């Protein structure tokens, strides 16, 4: 499990769907203070940037809230959940694959090896974007990569330069988090495993 150092928080983006009651989440880390102002700034930047990547999900999926986890004891309980100003709906079709299917979005840093990369799982895969062998259409992959590039740009250059929110990769060995420099989608569809 990744360590959250002082000054950082891990954000899980809550995603609901209209198929069943399953709620999944996408996890990213940011430099953030646990004050109302700090939480509000991060929420505002994410609310502006998330539509870029949400559009790749099926129209049956929506991003609805942010659960921010801080180092234990910081800011009271150590975590807070805030609703997004409005749900951010997917823009794909309603012809969704198995609800356990997901896009694997790779988090890239300047570090080499496993220590320098991470991944997140974005649910809501449209059947029409996947070939018989379980690979994404190359044109769709390019589109997804462009959307994640736009998402990263909005985090790094928001309308208000004082609210810049670069994403970080957390590490399990308590080393300093590493800035994420790029995102890209893996060619194969993945399955989200149920957690007990």
Buried (B, 14 or more C-beta within 10 A) or exposed (E): EBBBBEBBBBBBBBBBBEBEEEEBBBBBBBBBBBEEEBBEBBBBBBBBBBBBBBBBBBBBBBBBBBBBBBBEEBBEEBBBEBEBEEBBBBBBEEEBBEBBBBBBBBBBBEBEEEBBBBBBBBBBBBBEBBEEEEBBBEEBBEBBBEBBBBBBEBBBEBEEEEBEBBBBBBBEEEEEBBEBBBBBBBEEBBEBEEEE
